[in-house]
Amino acid sequence: DKQSADEARVRTLLTNVDEKNIQIKSRVNESGGLFEAIREALIVTAIRETLHVEIPEDYIELAEPIKKAGNYELTISGKGSKAKLYLSVVGL
């Protein structure tokens, strides 16, 4: 049925990003704070450019925008499946 097909498609999609690393480069101030917070849209773009996978923005679980350089562990979930993604935010 359609629901099972959607769930299988999402499971495959998330398998392609699970335990992978992506990097976003951003301008930072001297204390490591970002000039512009990183939100779901930018993370989706980085996933697309790095891993060549299209993830809907609403699959990214981000409690609040990322405002400091550093390493982050993100959860991506949809249709009952979950994946873990490692994000490195580095200063330019």
N, C-alpha and C positions, 0 to 999 in steps of 0.2 A: 504494500500500500504506500501512498505518498508520504505519510508520516515516517514510516520505517526508512524509506529512501532518503528523506531529508536528514534524519538522524545519522544514517550511514555516511552521507556526504559530509556532514559537519564533523563526525568522528574522524574521517580521513583528513579533512582540512586541519583539524587540531593536531593530529598525529604529525603532520608536516612541520609544525612549529614547536612541538613539545620538546623541552630541554635544550632549545636552541638559544643562541646569543645574537643580539642585535646591538647596534651602537647608534647613538644620536649625538651629533656634535652641536654645541650651542655656545653662544657667547656667555661668559661668566664674569662676575666681579671678583675682586681680590679675596673675598671670603668664600668663594665657591657657589654663590647664589646665581641663579640664571636670570638673564635679562628678560627672558620670555618663558613662562611656565610651559611645561610639556603636557599636552593633553592627548586624549585618545586618537584624534585625527592624525597627529604627528607620529604616534606609535604605529598606527595602521600603515602610514606611508613608509616608515622604516621597515616594517615587516614585508611590504610589497617589494621594496627596492632590494632588500638583503636576501630574503628567503623566497621571493617570487610567489607569494601566497596572498590571496585576497581574504582578509578577515573583516567582517562588519565591525564598525566602531563599538556597537553596543555589546560585543563579546568581550571587550577589554574591561577588566575589573580594576578600576582605579578609584580609590577612596577620595583622593584629591589630586589636583595637578602636581606634577613633580617640579620642585622649585630649586633644587640643589644638584650639583654634579655628584656623581657617585654610581654605585651599582644597585640595581633594583631587581627583585623577583616579582614578576607579574603573573596573575592568573587570567587565563582566557577561557571563557566557558560559553557554551551554547548548546541547546537541545539535549541537555543531560550529559554532555561530555566536557571534560576539562583538560587544559594543558598548562604547563608552566613555561614561562619565557623569561630569559635573563636579559635585562636592559642595562647597558652601560651608557651613562650620560657623561660626556667628556667636554672639557672647555676648549674653545678655539683659541 
